[in-house]
Amino acid sequence: MALLMGRKQLSQITFFDYAVGITIGSIAAVLAVDRSVSVADGAIALVLWAVMPVIVGSIAMKSIRFRMLVDGEPKVVIQNGSIIHKNMRKEKYNMGDLLMQLRDKGIFDLSEVDFAILEPNGKLSVLKKPECSSVTLKEMNLSADYKGVMLELVIDGKIIEKSLKALGRDSDWLRNQLNKRNVTNVDDVIFAGCFSDGELYVSLRNHLTGVPLI
C-alpha cells in the first residue's frame, strides 16, 4: 500500500500525508491486537485510506487551488533580508524554529540571508545574498576575522539577559545601541543578535520598517 501511495509517503511529507500515514498505522495496530475488529473490516479500512491519497493526488495534479488547500503553500519568512513576522505568526513558526533551521543549513549569520521560504513539508529553503557566495576564503587566499556564533539578544521583544551577560554587556548598552538606530521601544524588535566583535543585527516587527543589518 505504501508503494501504491507513491514515494512521497517515504520522503518529506505534507500535513495531509502525515495524517494519512498516522491513520493507516493506527488502523494496522488496532487490527493486529484488537480481536473485536474483523480482518475483513480492517483490510477494507486500510485499502480505503491507501486509495484516498492516490485520488487526492490525482486531483491535485489537475488543480492548483486544490493542491494548495490540501498540501498548503510556501510562506516567505525572510524577504530582502528582513524577517516577515506576519507570515511566521500565521504558521505558528517562532524565531527559535527559524534560527534552528538556518543553523542546520550552516547559516549562523542572519544578515547573509536574502530570502527564506517555509515549505509545506516544514523545511526551510534559503537563498543567500549575492555577495555571500559559496567561494571560500581559502580558495581566494584570503583570511577573515573570527566572528563566532551570533548571540540572541532580543526575541519577540524580550531581552535575553543571559546572552547579554555572555557578551559582557547589559540591557542599558543594548537600549543605547537600539536608540542609535532610531529604535526606542524594545517591544518593536522581533529579533536582535550580536557577534563577539560587536556587530549588531536588528529586525523590527513590521518588516516594511525592519532594518536588515544595522
C-alpha positions as CSV (number, residue, x, y, z in Angstrom):
1,M,0.0,0.0,0.0
2,A,2.9,2.3,0.7
3,L,4.2,1.7,-2.9
4,L,0.7,2.3,-4.2
5,M,0.6,5.7,-2.5
6,G,4.0,6.6,-4.1
7,R,7.4,7.7,-3.0
8,K,6.0,10.9,-1.4
9,Q,4.9,8.9,1.6
10,L,8.6,7.9,2.2
11,S,10.1,11.3,1.7
12,Q,9.4,14.7,3.3
13,I,5.6,14.6,3.7
14,T,2.9,17.3,3.9
15,F,0.3,17.6,6.7
16,F,-2.2,15.6,4.7
17,D,0.3,12.8,4.0
18,Y,1.3,12.9,7.7
19,A,-2.3,12.5,8.8
20,V,-2.9,9.6,6.3
21,G,0.2,7.8,7.4
22,I,-0.7,8.0,11.1
23,T,-4.3,6.8,10.4
24,I,-3.1,3.8,8.4
25,G,-0.6,2.9,11.2
26,S,-3.3,3.2,13.8
27,I,-5.7,1.0,11.8
28,A,-3.0,-1.6,11.3
29,A,-2.1,-1.5,15.1
30,V,-5.8,-2.0,16.1
31,L,-6.2,-4.8,13.6
32,A,-3.1,-6.5,15.0
33,V,-4.2,-6.5,18.7
34,D,-8.0,-6.0,18.9
35,R,-9.8,-9.2,18.4
36,S,-13.2,-7.5,18.2
37,V,-12.2,-6.0,14.8
38,S,-12.6,-8.4,12.0
39,V,-9.8,-8.8,9.5
40,A,-12.1,-8.0,6.6
41,D,-13.2,-4.7,8.2
42,G,-9.6,-3.8,8.9
43,A,-8.4,-4.6,5.4
44,I,-11.2,-2.6,3.9
45,A,-10.3,0.4,6.0
46,L,-6.6,0.1,5.1
47,V,-7.4,-0.1,1.4
48,L,-9.7,2.9,1.6
49,W,-7.2,5.1,3.4
50,A,-4.5,3.9,1.0
51,V,-6.6,4.7,-2.1
52,M,-7.7,8.2,-0.8
53,P,-4.2,9.9,-1.1
54,V,-3.9,8.5,-4.6
55,I,-7.2,10.0,-5.6
56,V,-6.4,13.3,-3.8
57,G,-3.0,13.3,-5.5
58,S,-4.6,12.9,-9.0
59,I,-7.0,15.8,-8.3
60,A,-4.1,17.9,-7.0
61,M,-2.2,17.3,-10.2
62,K,-5.0,19.0,-12.2
63,S,-6.0,21.8,-9.8
64,I,-3.5,24.2,-8.2
65,R,-6.1,25.6,-5.8
66,F,-7.0,22.1,-4.6
67,R,-3.3,21.3,-4.2
68,M,-2.7,24.4,-2.1
69,L,-5.8,23.5,0.0
70,V,-4.6,20.0,0.8
71,D,-0.8,20.5,0.9
72,G,-0.6,24.1,1.9
73,E,1.6,26.7,0.2
74,P,5.1,28.1,0.8
75,K,5.4,31.1,3.1
76,V,8.1,33.7,2.8
77,V,9.6,34.3,6.3
78,I,12.6,36.4,5.3
79,Q,12.4,38.8,2.4
80,N,15.2,41.1,1.2
81,G,17.0,40.4,4.5
82,S,14.0,41.3,6.7
83,I,12.0,38.9,8.8
84,I,8.3,38.7,7.9
85,H,6.7,38.4,11.3
86,K,3.2,38.3,10.0
87,N,3.8,35.1,8.0
88,M,5.7,33.5,10.8
89,R,2.8,34.1,13.2
90,K,0.3,32.6,10.7
91,E,2.4,29.4,10.5
92,K,2.9,29.3,14.3
93,Y,6.6,29.5,13.5
94,N,8.8,31.2,16.0
95,M,12.3,32.7,16.0
96,G,13.7,29.6,17.6
97,D,12.5,27.4,14.8
98,L,13.9,29.8,12.2
99,L,17.3,30.1,13.8
100,M,17.5,26.3,14.3
101,Q,16.7,25.6,10.7
102,L,19.2,28.2,9.5
103,R,21.9,26.7,11.7
104,D,21.0,23.3,10.3
105,K,21.9,24.7,6.9
106,G,25.2,26.1,8.2
107,I,24.0,29.7,8.4
108,F,24.8,31.4,11.7
109,D,24.6,35.0,10.4
110,L,21.0,36.2,9.6
111,S,22.5,39.1,7.6
112,E,23.6,36.6,4.9
113,V,20.0,35.6,4.1
114,D,18.2,37.3,1.3
115,F,15.1,35.1,1.1
116,A,13.9,32.2,3.3
117,I,10.8,30.2,2.4
118,L,9.0,27.8,4.7
119,E,7.9,24.9,2.5
120,P,4.6,23.0,3.0
121,N,6.6,20.0,4.3
122,G,8.1,22.2,7.1
123,K,11.5,22.5,5.6
124,L,13.2,25.9,5.1
125,S,14.6,26.9,1.7
126,V,17.2,29.7,1.9
127,L,18.7,32.0,-0.8
128,K,21.8,33.8,0.4
129,K,22.6,37.4,-0.7
130,P,24.6,37.6,-3.9
131,E,27.7,38.9,-2.1
132,C,27.6,35.9,0.2
133,S,28.8,33.5,-2.5
134,S,29.9,29.9,-2.0
135,V,33.5,30.7,-2.9
136,T,35.6,30.0,0.2
137,L,38.2,32.4,1.6
138,K,40.8,29.6,1.3
139,E,40.2,29.4,-2.5
140,M,40.8,33.2,-2.7
141,N,43.9,33.1,-0.5
142,L,42.2,35.4,2.0
143,S,41.8,35.4,5.7
144,A,38.8,36.6,7.9
145,D,38.3,37.8,11.4
146,Y,36.7,35.3,13.7
147,K,33.1,36.3,14.4
148,G,31.8,33.3,16.4
149,V,28.2,32.4,16.9
150,M,25.5,35.1,16.8
151,L,24.1,35.6,20.3
152,E,20.4,36.2,20.6
153,L,19.9,39.5,22.5
154,V,16.2,40.1,21.8
155,I,13.5,37.6,20.7
156,D,9.9,38.8,20.2
157,G,10.5,42.0,22.2
158,K,12.1,40.2,25.1
159,I,15.6,40.9,26.2
160,I,17.8,37.8,26.7
161,E,19.8,38.8,29.8
162,K,21.8,35.6,29.7
163,S,23.2,36.4,26.2
164,L,24.0,40.0,27.2
165,K,25.9,38.7,30.2
166,A,27.9,36.3,28.0
167,L,28.7,39.2,25.7
168,G,29.9,41.3,28.7
169,R,27.1,43.8,28.2
170,D,23.9,44.9,29.9
171,S,20.4,46.0,28.9
172,D,21.4,49.7,29.1
173,W,24.1,49.1,26.4
174,L,21.5,47.3,24.3
175,R,19.0,50.1,24.6
176,N,21.6,52.6,23.8
177,Q,22.6,50.7,20.6
178,L,18.9,50.5,19.6
179,N,18.5,54.2,20.2
180,K,21.4,54.9,17.8
181,R,19.4,53.1,15.2
182,N,16.2,55.1,15.9
183,V,14.6,52.1,17.8
184,T,13.2,53.5,21.1
185,N,11.0,50.5,22.1
186,V,12.4,47.1,22.6
187,D,8.9,45.6,22.0
188,D,9.2,46.7,18.4
189,V,12.2,44.4,17.8
190,I,11.3,40.9,16.7
191,F,15.0,39.8,16.8
192,A,18.3,41.3,17.6
193,G,21.6,39.4,17.6
194,C,25.2,40.3,18.1
195,F,28.6,38.7,17.3
196,S,31.6,38.7,19.6
197,D,33.1,41.6,17.6
198,G,30.1,43.8,18.4
199,E,28.4,43.7,15.0
200,L,24.6,44.1,15.7
201,Y,21.8,42.7,13.6
202,V,18.3,44.1,14.2
203,S,14.9,43.3,12.6
204,L,11.8,45.1,13.6
205,R,8.3,43.6,14.0
206,N,7.0,45.4,10.9
207,H,9.1,44.1,8.0
208,L,8.4,47.3,6.0
209,T,10.4,49.3,8.6
210,G,12.7,46.5,9.5
211,V,16.5,47.1,9.5
212,P,18.2,44.1,7.8
213,L,21.7,45.0,9.0
214,I,22.3,47.9,11.3
